């Protein structure tokens, strides 16, 4: 005794017709998606912003050192240490975080693409094995 499953028919022609309808509906839905295109440019801005911040931070540290090296009085060296050293270090840290974020996003995109390719390969092998098994079973 078999139960009727909603949306499935026993006729092969109606199955292929419903599959083509599903494919057309899927293509229409995908075409209607609103996917932002400027993501790559935003990623590039993160990389270059990080590089600029790191360079500016290193420059600030050197300017602070240059200003503090002109005097032996510690009280005169403090403003240079705070403005050049602390702000420069903060800029280097923020720039490094932006560069790291860019690198991790690129790594994760590569990893995800590799994962999808592996899954496709496994699916193709599984389908091939199942079709070979069915061909062998029908030939008996």
N, CA, C and O of each residue as an XYZ file, in Angstrom:
560
protein
N       0.848     -1.176      0.000
C       0.000      0.000      0.000
C       0.890      1.234      0.000
O       1.713      1.402      0.900
N       0.737      2.089     -0.985
C       1.554      3.294     -1.074
C       0.696      4.500     -0.775
O      -0.495      4.539     -1.083
N       1.318      5.464     -0.179
C       0.618      6.698      0.128
C       0.955      7.732     -0.934
O       2.072      7.766     -1.450
N       0.010      8.548     -1.245
C       0.249      9.625     -2.206
C       0.944     10.770     -1.485
O       0.497     11.227     -0.433
N       2.030     11.218     -2.065
C       2.779     12.343     -1.502
C       2.375     13.595     -2.264
O       2.423     13.619     -3.494
N       1.977     14.640     -1.538
C       1.561     15.866     -2.230
C       2.705     16.414     -3.074
O       3.853     16.440     -2.629
N       2.395     16.849     -4.280
C       3.382     17.437     -5.170
C       4.123     16.428     -6.020
O       4.899     16.820     -6.892
N       3.910     15.126     -5.794
C       4.582     14.113     -6.591
C       3.544     13.346     -7.394
O       2.443     13.058     -6.924
N       3.937     13.025     -8.624
C       3.055     12.220     -9.461
C       3.833     11.012     -9.924
O       5.063     10.994     -9.884
N       3.112     10.011    -10.361
C       3.780      8.800    -10.798
C       4.185      8.890    -12.260
O       4.954      8.050    -12.728
N       3.702      9.861    -12.982
C       3.991     10.014    -14.400
C       5.336     10.721    -14.584
O       5.556     11.779    -13.993
N       6.240     10.154    -15.395
C       7.579     10.714    -15.601
C       7.523     12.042    -16.336
O       8.344     12.921    -16.073
N       6.570     12.211    -17.257
C       6.477     13.457    -18.009
C       6.044     14.603    -17.117
O       6.582     15.706    -17.213
N       5.082     14.352    -16.257
C       4.642     15.421    -15.369
C       5.723     15.743    -14.348
O       5.812     16.880    -13.885
N       6.546     14.759    -13.989
C       7.651     15.017    -13.060
C       8.678     15.927    -13.705
O       9.152     16.866    -13.065
N       9.037     15.672    -14.964
C      10.012     16.523    -15.637
C       9.422     17.915    -15.869
O      10.151     18.906    -15.821
N       8.113     18.001    -16.120
C       7.475     19.301    -16.300
C       7.477     20.077    -14.994
O       7.745     21.278    -14.980
N       7.175     19.386    -13.887
C       7.175     20.086    -12.603
C       8.598     20.481    -12.208
O       8.798     21.511    -11.564
N       9.602     19.658    -12.595
C      10.993     20.010    -12.327
C      11.395     21.257    -13.109
O      12.070     22.138    -12.577
N      10.980     21.329    -14.368
C      11.327     22.511    -15.161
C      10.608     23.749    -14.627
O      11.163     24.846    -14.671
N       9.376     23.589    -14.122
C       8.673     24.704    -13.496
C       9.407     25.169    -12.243
O       9.541     26.367    -11.993
N       9.878     24.205    -11.464
C      10.634     24.550    -10.250
C      11.929     25.266    -10.606
O      12.317     26.220     -9.932
N      12.596     24.815    -11.654
C      13.841     25.449    -12.081
C      13.581     26.870    -12.543
O      14.318     27.784    -12.174
N      12.547     27.068    -13.340
C      12.203     28.422    -13.792
C      11.828     29.320    -12.619
O      12.228     30.484    -12.578
N      11.063     28.792    -11.664
C      10.684     29.574    -10.484
C      11.917     29.922     -9.651
O      12.031     31.031     -9.128
N      12.835     28.967     -9.534
C      14.080     29.210     -8.796
C      14.918     30.288     -9.480
O      15.432     31.186     -8.814
N      15.060     30.208    -10.808
C      15.823     31.212    -11.543
C      15.191     32.591    -11.406
O      15.901     33.587    -11.273
N      13.865     32.659    -11.438
C      13.167     33.935    -11.279
C      13.414     34.501     -9.879
O      13.657     35.698     -9.724
N      13.352     33.637     -8.860
C      13.583     34.094     -7.491
C      15.018     34.563     -7.286
O      15.256     35.553     -6.595
N      15.973     33.857     -7.882
C      17.376     34.262     -7.758
C      17.604     35.596     -8.460
O      18.337     36.447     -7.955
N      16.985     35.781     -9.614
C      17.135     37.042    -10.341
C      16.555     38.205     -9.537
O      17.007     39.342     -9.675
N      15.569     37.929     -8.708
C      14.952     38.974     -7.911
C      15.694     39.325     -6.629
O      15.317     40.266     -5.930
N      16.751     38.572     -6.315
C      17.508     38.859     -5.103
C      18.266     40.172     -5.236
O      18.768     40.500     -6.311
N      18.346     40.911     -4.153
C      19.093     42.166     -4.143
C      20.423     41.918     -3.445
O      20.499     41.933     -2.216
N      21.468     41.689     -4.229
C      22.786     41.399     -3.688
C      23.662     42.624     -3.901
O      23.810     43.077     -5.036
N      24.249     43.175     -2.840
C      25.110     44.345     -3.016
C      26.380     43.971     -3.779
O      26.990     42.935     -3.517
N      26.764     44.813     -4.710
C      27.907     44.526     -5.567
C      29.182     45.168     -5.031
O      30.276     44.729     -5.382
N      29.074     46.169     -4.211
C      30.238     46.932     -3.781
C      31.008     46.269     -2.643
O      31.854     46.919     -2.029
N      30.746     45.004     -2.343
C      31.426     44.342     -1.226
C      32.921     44.208     -1.484
O      33.716     44.362     -0.556
N      33.320     43.929     -2.708
C      34.740     43.792     -3.021
C      35.463     45.121     -2.846
O      36.592     45.157     -2.357
N      34.823     46.195     -3.239
C      35.444     47.507     -3.078
C      35.556     47.868     -1.600
O      36.548     48.466     -1.182
N      34.560     47.515     -0.817
C      34.604     47.779      0.616
C      35.734     46.994      1.266
O      36.418     47.509      2.151
N      35.936     45.755      0.836
C      37.042     44.945      1.353
C      38.376     45.586      0.994
O      39.289     45.623      1.818
N      38.494     46.086     -0.219
C      39.732     46.739     -0.641
C      39.985     47.990      0.192
O      41.130     48.279      0.542
N      38.937     48.729      0.511
C      39.098     49.911      1.361
C      39.600     49.529      2.751
O      40.410     50.246      3.339
N      39.124     48.405      3.274
C      39.612     47.958      4.583
C      41.102     47.669      4.542
O      41.838     48.036      5.458
N      41.545     47.010      3.479
C      42.968     46.698      3.357
C      43.797     47.965      3.267
O      44.754     48.136      4.021
N      43.438     48.857      2.350
C      44.234     50.067      2.184
C      44.109     51.001      3.379
O      45.077     51.679      3.726
N      42.950     51.055      4.015
C      42.811     51.847      5.240
C      43.710     51.313      6.344
O      44.328     52.087      7.074
N      43.785     49.992      6.469
C      44.672     49.378      7.454
C      46.125     49.684      7.176
O      46.884     49.975      8.100
N      46.528     49.622      5.908
C      47.919     49.922      5.553
C      48.243     51.378      5.862
O      49.306     51.679      6.404
N      47.328     52.278      5.520
C      47.553     53.708      5.792
C      47.659     53.963      7.294
O      48.514     54.732      7.733
N      46.796     53.323      8.084
C      46.846     53.519      9.542
C      48.142     52.976     10.134
O      48.709     53.599     11.031
N      48.625     51.831      9.654
C      49.878     51.275     10.168
C      51.040     52.207      9.824
O      51.886     52.483     10.674
N      51.083     52.688      8.589
C      52.162     53.601      8.191
C      52.083     54.901      8.990
O      53.109     55.418      9.433
N      50.874     55.431      9.177
C      50.719     56.658      9.962
C      51.126     56.425     11.421
O      51.725     57.303     12.041
N      50.811     55.269     11.963
C      51.188     54.959     13.339
C      52.692     54.853     13.506
O      53.248     55.366     14.477
N      53.353     54.191     12.568
C      54.817     54.090     12.635
C      55.442     55.480     12.496
O      56.402     55.808     13.193
N      54.891     56.295     11.588
C      55.395     57.664     11.419
C      55.192     58.469     12.699
O      56.073     59.234     13.090
N      54.052     58.310     13.353
C      53.791     59.036     14.606
C      54.770     58.614     15.699
O      55.232     59.456     16.469
N      55.089     57.338     15.776
C      56.063     56.863     16.764
C      57.431     57.476     16.485
O      58.105     57.921     17.414
N      57.853     57.507     15.221
C      59.153     58.098     14.899
C      59.181     59.602     15.153
O      60.192     60.130     15.615
N      58.086     60.295     14.856
C      58.019     61.731     15.138
C      58.076     61.968     16.645
O      58.749     62.887     17.112
N      57.371     61.141     17.394
C      57.429     61.258     18.857
C      58.821     60.985     19.392
O      59.275     61.676     20.304
N      59.495     60.009     18.854
C      60.865     59.703     19.283
C      61.799     60.845     18.911
O      62.653     61.245     19.703
N      61.629     61.366     17.698
C      62.488     62.468     17.258
C      62.298     63.702     18.141
O      63.268     64.377     18.487
N      61.060     63.991     18.500
C      60.800     65.139     19.372
C      61.322     64.932     20.784
O      61.835     65.865     21.402
N      61.194     63.715     21.297
C      61.635     63.434     22.671
C      63.144     63.312     22.750
O      63.720     63.533     23.815
N      63.795     62.969     21.661
C      65.240     62.782     21.713
C      65.996     64.099     21.797
O      67.193     64.103     22.086
N      65.324     65.213     21.552
C      65.989     66.513     21.591
C      66.160     67.066     22.989
O      66.784     68.115     23.149
N      65.636     66.409     24.007
C      65.732     66.921     25.372
C      66.016     65.783     26.348
O      65.661     64.628     26.111
N      66.659     66.142     27.438
C      66.937     65.140     28.479
C      65.962     65.254     29.633
O      65.954     64.398     30.518
N      65.143     66.289     29.643
C      64.171     66.497     30.705
C      62.956     65.586     30.457
O      62.333     65.645     29.396
N      62.633     64.752     31.442
C      61.532     63.798     31.302
C      60.190     64.522     31.140
O      59.315     64.053     30.413
N      60.032     65.646     31.808
C      58.780     66.399     31.707
C      58.567     66.916     30.288
O      57.428     67.025     29.834
N      59.639     67.231     29.593
C      59.514     67.682     28.211
C      59.285     66.503     27.254
O      58.734     66.684     26.169
N      59.702     65.317     27.650
C      59.560     64.140     26.794
C      58.159     63.530     26.858
O      57.738     62.848     25.924
N      57.436     63.772     27.955
C      56.099     63.165     28.144
C      55.101     63.506     27.038
O      54.430     62.599     26.544
N      54.969     64.772     26.624
C      53.999     65.046     25.549
C      54.326     64.298     24.257
O      53.426     63.838     23.554
N      55.610     64.179     23.952
C      56.008     63.443     22.747
C      55.696     61.949     22.889
O      55.244     61.296     21.948
N      55.950     61.434     24.087
C      55.685     60.019     24.316
C      54.182     59.724     24.206
O      53.783     58.716     23.624
N      53.361     60.607     24.766
C      51.918     60.395     24.710
C      51.371     60.593     23.301
O      50.627     59.754     22.793
N      51.746     61.704     22.674
C      51.174     61.975     21.354
C      51.775     61.069     20.286
O      51.043     60.534     19.453
N      53.063     60.893     20.295
C      53.690     60.066     19.272
C      53.605     58.595     19.586
O      53.214     57.799     18.732
N      53.966     58.218     20.805
C      54.033     56.808     21.157
C      52.681     56.152     21.313
O      52.413     55.131     20.678
N      51.827     56.714     22.142
C      50.528     56.088     22.434
C      49.585     56.158     21.235
O      48.950     55.165     20.880
N      49.497     57.324     20.618
C      48.614     57.462     19.468
C      49.147     56.643     18.297
O      48.375     56.011     17.575
N      50.467     56.652     18.108
C      51.072     55.845     17.046
C      50.819     54.362     17.259
O      50.493     53.642     16.316
N      50.970     53.904     18.496
C      50.715     52.502     18.806
C      49.246     52.151     18.568
O      48.942     51.078     18.047
N      48.344     53.040     18.944
C      46.917     52.794     18.718
C      46.610     52.709     17.222
O      45.829     51.860     16.793
N      47.224     53.589     16.430
C      47.006     53.544     14.985
C      47.534     52.247     14.384
O      46.896     51.666     13.506
N      48.692     51.789     14.848
C      49.260     50.536     14.354
C      48.339     49.367     14.705
O      48.117     48.481     13.880
N      47.809     49.364     15.916
C      46.926     48.270     16.338
C      45.640     48.261     15.516
O      45.224     47.208     15.034
N      45.011     49.414     15.352
C      43.766     49.487     14.582
C      44.022     49.100     13.120
O      43.231     48.369     12.525
N      45.116     49.586     12.549
C      45.459     49.226     11.174
C      45.716     47.739     11.026
O      45.308     47.131     10.036
N      46.388     47.150     12.001
C      46.656     45.709     11.954
C      45.358     44.905     12.051
O      45.216     43.876     11.391
N      44.423     45.365     12.860
C      43.124     44.685     12.971
C      42.380     44.748     11.637
O      41.768     43.761     11.227
N      42.424     45.897     10.953
C      41.755     46.012      9.657
C      42.406     45.096      8.615
O      41.707     44.452      7.833
N      43.722     45.038      8.604
C      44.422     44.149      7.672
C      44.100     42.694      8.006
O      43.873     41.888      7.104
N      44.077     42.353      9.287
C      43.730     40.998      9.712
C      42.307     40.630      9.331
O      42.044     39.497      8.928
N      41.394     41.569      9.455
C      39.997     41.313      9.095
C      39.877     41.053      7.600
O      39.145     40.158      7.176
N      40.602     41.843      6.796
C      40.607     41.636      5.351
C      41.167     40.251      5.014
O      40.603     39.527      4.193
N      42.271     39.895      5.652
C      42.918     38.608      5.374
C      42.033     37.444      5.791
O      41.934     36.456      5.064
N      41.394     37.541      6.939
C      40.523     36.456      7.402
C      39.302     36.312      6.495
O      38.877     35.194      6.206
N      38.737     37.428      6.045
C      37.583     37.352      5.144
C      37.981     36.666      3.838
O      37.228     35.850      3.307
N      39.162     36.999      3.324
C      39.636     36.375      2.093
C      39.887     34.877      2.309
O      39.550     34.056      1.456
N      40.480     34.533      3.453
C      40.725     33.132      3.773
C      39.420     32.352      3.904
O      39.308     31.242      3.386
N      38.436     32.924      4.593
C      37.161     32.231      4.780
C      36.413     32.068      3.462
O      35.761     31.045      3.251
N      36.494     33.070      2.560
C      35.863     32.924      1.254
C      36.515     31.790      0.471
O      35.822     30.998     -0.167
N      37.842     31.709      0.515
C      38.549     30.631     -0.169
C      38.162     29.287      0.429
O      37.906     28.328     -0.299
N      38.121     29.217      1.759
C      37.773     27.968      2.443
C      36.360     27.533      2.075
O      36.112     26.352      1.832
N      35.433     28.488      2.034
C      34.053     28.169      1.689
C      33.946     27.682      0.245
O      33.220     26.729     -0.035
N      34.658     28.324     -0.665
C      34.638     27.873     -2.061
C      35.223     26.473     -2.185
O      34.708     25.654     -2.945
N      36.287     26.191     -1.450
C      36.884     24.860     -1.463
C      35.918     23.829     -0.892
O      35.810     22.718     -1.411
N      35.222     24.195      0.167
C      34.245     23.297      0.775
C      33.105     22.982     -0.193
O      32.680     21.831     -0.294
N      32.610     23.990     -0.899
C      31.544     23.786     -1.876
C      32.029     22.877     -3.000
O      31.299     21.986     -3.434
N      33.256     23.096     -3.475
C      33.798     22.256     -4.552
C      33.939     20.805     -4.088
O      33.645     19.884     -4.850
N      34.383     20.592     -2.850
C      34.497     19.231     -2.328
C      33.135     18.561     -2.205
O      32.989     17.381     -2.523
N      32.135     19.312     -1.744
C      30.794     18.753     -1.610
C      30.211     18.406     -2.973
O      29.545     17.381     -3.123
N      30.458     19.254     -3.967
C      29.980     18.944     -5.321
C      30.631     17.671     -5.834
O      29.970     16.816     -6.423
N      31.934     17.551     -5.605
C      32.648     16.357     -6.056
C      32.105     15.107     -5.365
O      31.904     14.079     -6.011
N      31.871     15.193     -4.064
C      31.322     14.057     -3.329
C      29.916     13.716     -3.820
O      29.566     12.542     -3.943
N      29.118     14.734     -4.097
C      27.766     14.502     -4.591
C      27.800     13.833     -5.965
O      27.035     12.907     -6.239
N      28.700     14.317     -6.823
C      28.816     13.694     -8.146
C      29.238     12.235     -8.033
O      28.703     11.381     -8.740
N      30.194     11.940     -7.152
C      30.622     10.547     -6.974
C      29.484      9.691     -6.423
O      29.318      8.541     -6.828
N      28.703     10.250     -5.502
C      27.580      9.512     -4.927
C      26.519      9.230     -5.982
O      25.992      8.120     -6.054
N      26.206     10.222     -6.793
C      25.207     10.032     -7.849
C      25.701      8.998     -8.849
O      24.932      8.148     -9.300
N      26.977      9.066     -9.195
C      27.531      8.085    -10.129
C      27.486      6.677     -9.541
O      27.154      5.721    -10.242
N      27.816      6.551     -8.266
C      27.779      5.223     -7.627
C      26.357      4.697     -7.555
O      26.129      3.509     -7.784
N      25.395      5.560     -7.241
C      24.004      5.124     -7.181
C      23.475      4.742     -8.557
O      22.735      3.767     -8.693
N      23.853      5.506     -9.573
C      23.376      5.159    -10.916
C      24.029      3.867    -11.398
O      23.379      3.070    -12.075
N      25.295      3.644    -11.065
C      25.943      2.379    -11.415
C      25.282      1.216    -10.680
O      25.110      0.134    -11.242
N      24.913      1.446     -9.424
C      24.255      0.409     -8.631
C      22.889      0.075     -9.221
O      22.507     -1.094     -9.278
N      22.146      1.099     -9.661
C      20.828      0.857    -10.255
C      20.949      0.137    -11.593
O      20.137     -0.727    -11.922
N      21.977      0.507    -12.365
C      22.182     -0.171    -13.643
C      22.520     -1.655    -13.416
O      22.066     -2.531    -14.152
N      23.321     -1.907    -12.388
C      23.679     -3.282    -12.059
C      22.491     -4.056    -11.542
O      22.346     -5.241    -11.844
N      21.630     -3.406    -10.763
C      20.454     -4.076    -10.207
C      19.417     -4.366    -11.286
O      18.731     -5.386    -11.231
N      19.300     -3.467    -12.274
C      18.297     -3.693    -13.316
C      18.769     -4.728    -14.332
O      17.955     -5.305    -15.053
N      20.090     -4.970    -14.394
C      20.614     -5.952    -15.333
C      20.568     -7.370    -14.807
O      20.835     -8.307    -15.560
N      20.246     -7.557    -13.565
C      20.224     -8.898    -12.968
C      19.016     -9.680    -13.373
O      18.854    -10.825    -12.953
